[in-house]
Amino acid sequence: MDRTAFDRLFDMTGRTVIVTGGTRGIGLALAEGFALAGANVVVASRKADACEAVAEHLRGLGARAIGVPAHAGNLDDLDMLVARTGEEFGGIDVVVNNAANALAQPLGEMTAQAWEKSYDANLRGPVFLVQKALPHLKKSPAAAVLNMVSVGAFNFAPQVSMYAAGKAALLSFTRSMAAGFVADGIRVNAIAPGPVDTDMMRNNPQAAIDAMTGATLMKRLASPDEMVGTALLLCSGAGSYITGQVVIVDGGGTPR
């Protein structure tokens, strides 16, 4: 390892990254991290004004960035997201599937409509976004996919079973994609966050937040910024020999 190689480890200069759900919470933190690492960043979420506000913010950090309003569960929107990214930056190097639907219905009370809404955003959307971006990813010299899952994929989750099962399925797809795309030079990994201080987390009753925090060894919520280092590792040259893996970033809760 020499100085030049070391300095390039986490350098994302010239690479184009799509971040879904990138206007708040973990997605916003990841978008900022990629921007500061030199990447071109495409932020996608349902609200056009939020997308443009974040894109302007990222441009203020020195990055080339655009916002594309797109619903992760709508396949036509995903076609448009891929096309718009290609038009603006000429390709796609990294796809970060961060958008999620935290819809919760207890076992025995689930509706078909809720099931469809949950799985469209949490599973079908991420899988098909990668598929639609695949022609670009195959052309990239440093392609990577990062799927944001959840520690719920590993834990008992009777109150959020649809969400947890969708994340577990996305983790399975992560491993399958890693094996299926390795010959194309595409690395595919996942991050499983524990309790993170986001709007999604704060929508829970305080008792539930306290229980999730108490289940970690560190006895606190994570900041969204604490996901950035792991994301950069898995998507940059620093993680060039890592594929098919899930990194649990949860303050030490899940292994217990």
N, C-alpha and C positions, 0 to 999 in steps of 0.2 A: 504494500500500500504506500503510494507516494502522495504528496500534497495535492497534486492535480486530481488524482482519482478520489481522494478523500473529499475534496471540495465539491465533487460532482455527486456524491452519494444521494443526497436529498434534493438535488437540483432538478426542477421540473420545467426549466426554461424551454419554450417552444412547444411544449406538449399541450394538447387540448383536452380539458376535463369537463365532463358533464356531471353536475351534482343535482339530483332530484331532491325536492323538498329543501332547497337551498336558501330559503329566505329567512329562516329562524332556527333557533336551537342548534342541534348538532350539525345540521346541514349548512347553516350559515358559518359556523366555526370552521368546518371543513373547507368551504369555499374560500374563506379568508386565508386559511393555511396554504391551499394550493396557489392562490394568487401571490402570496408573499414568497412562495418557492419558485415563482417565475412562470407559472402555467397560464395559458389562456383558459378562462373559466366561463362555462355556460351554466347559468342558474335557472332551474325550472321549478315552478310551483303553479298552483291554480290561479293566483291573483297577479294580473299583469302589472299593477302599480307596485306591488311588493317586489316583483322580479326586476323591474327597472330601477327601483330605489337601491336594491342590493348591487345590481350591476354597476350603477354609478359609484357606489361605495367602493367596490373592488377596483374600479378604474382609478379612484383616488388613492388606492394603495399601490398603484403603478402597473396594474395588470390590464391586459386586454380582456374585456368581459362583456357579455350580453345576457339579457334576461329573456327567457322564452316561456310564456304562460302555457302550461301543459299539465293535464291531470294524469298522474301515474297509472291510473286504472283505465284510461281511454287509449285504445290502440291507435286511433287516428291521430291523437295528439302526439303520441310517441313517434309516429312517422314524420310529423311536422318538426318535432324536436331534433331528430337526427338530420333531416334535410336542412333545417336552418343552421345547425352547427356546421355541417359540411360546407354550406354556402359561405359562411362567415370566416371559417378558419381552415377550410380545405381538407379536413379530416377529423378523426376522433382517436385519441390515444388511451383515454381512461373513462370508464363509466362508473359512477358512484351511485348505487341504488340506495338512497337514504329515505325517500318519501315513504310514509307509512300511514295506515289508518288504525287508530287505537280503539276502534269500536269494540265494546265489551258487552256480551250477553251471557248470562250464566248457562251452564249446561242444563238442558231440559226446557230452556226458554228461548232458544235461538230461532230466528226467523230466516226463511230462505233469502229474503232481501238483504238482511244484514250479512249473511254468509257470503253472498255474491259481492257486496260492497267491500267487505274485508279482504277477500281473496283476490279481487281484481287489483287492489292497490298494493297489497303486501306480497303477492306471489306472481300472479299473471303478468302484471305490469313490469316488474323487474326482469323476469325471464324474457319477455318479448322485447324489452328495450335492448337487452344485450343482443338478441337475435337480429334486431333491426340495425344495430350498430356494427354487426359482425363484419360486413365488407370493409368498413373503415378500420376496424381493429386489426384485421388481417394484414393490412398494408402498413400498420405502425411498426416501427422498429422497437418499441418499448410499450406494448399494449398491456393494460391491466384492467381488471374488473374488481370492484370492491362492493360487496353486499353488506349492508348494515342489518344485522339480525338482532338478537336480544338474548339475554340470559334466560328469558322465558322459554326459549327453545330447549333448555335443559332441566327446568324446574317443574314442579307441580303447579298448575295454573288453572284451577277450576273456574275462576271468575273471568279470566281473559283467554279462554281456551282457543277461540278462533285466532286471535292474534298470535298466541304462542305457537300454535300448530302451523300457522302460515310461515312464521319465522323458522321453525324447524324444517319445514319443506324447502325454504329458500337456502338453508344451510346444506341440505342434501343436494340441491341444484348447484350450489357453489362447488361441491366436491366433484359432481358429475361434469360440470363445465370445465373445471381444472383439467380433468383427464381428457375430455373431449377436444379441448382447444389447445392443448400443450404443443401439438405439432405445428400449430399456427403461430407459436411464440406468444400466446396470450396467457398471462397469469391471472388466476381467479382466487380471491380470498374473501374472508368475512371478518367483521368485528362484531362481537356480542357485548354491547354496553350493559352495565348494571344500571342502577338508578342515577339519572342525570338531571340536573336542575334545568328543566325546559318547561315550556308552556304545557306540553303533554303531561309531564309529571305533576305540575301544579294543579292540573284539573282533577287530580285524585283527592279524596278526603285526606285530611291531615293524618288521621290514624293510619291510613294505608301508606302514606309517605314515610311516616315514622317506622312502620314495620319493615319497609324495604331498606331504609337506612340502617336500621338496627341489625339487619341480617348480614351486613357487610362487616369485615374486620375493621375497616377504617371509620365506620360509624358516621358517615357523611355522604351527601350527594356529590357526584362529580360535577365539575364545570364542563360545559360543552367543549371548551378549549382542550380538555384533557384527552379528547379523542383524536386530536390533530396529529400528534406524534406517531401514533400507531397507523393512522391512515397514510401518512407520508411514507412510513417504512414499507407498507404493503404495496404502494403504488409507484414508488420511485426505484432508482437503481439500487438503493440500499437493501431492497428486498428481492433482488434479482434471482435468488434461489429459493424463494418461498412461493408455493402455490398449493391450492387445495386445503388451506388451513383456516381455522377460526381462532382469533385472538380474543380472549375474554378480558374485558377491561371493566372491572366491576368492584374495585376496592376490596377484593378478597372474599366475596360472598359465596359465589357458586361452588368452589371446591369444598365448602363446609357441608 
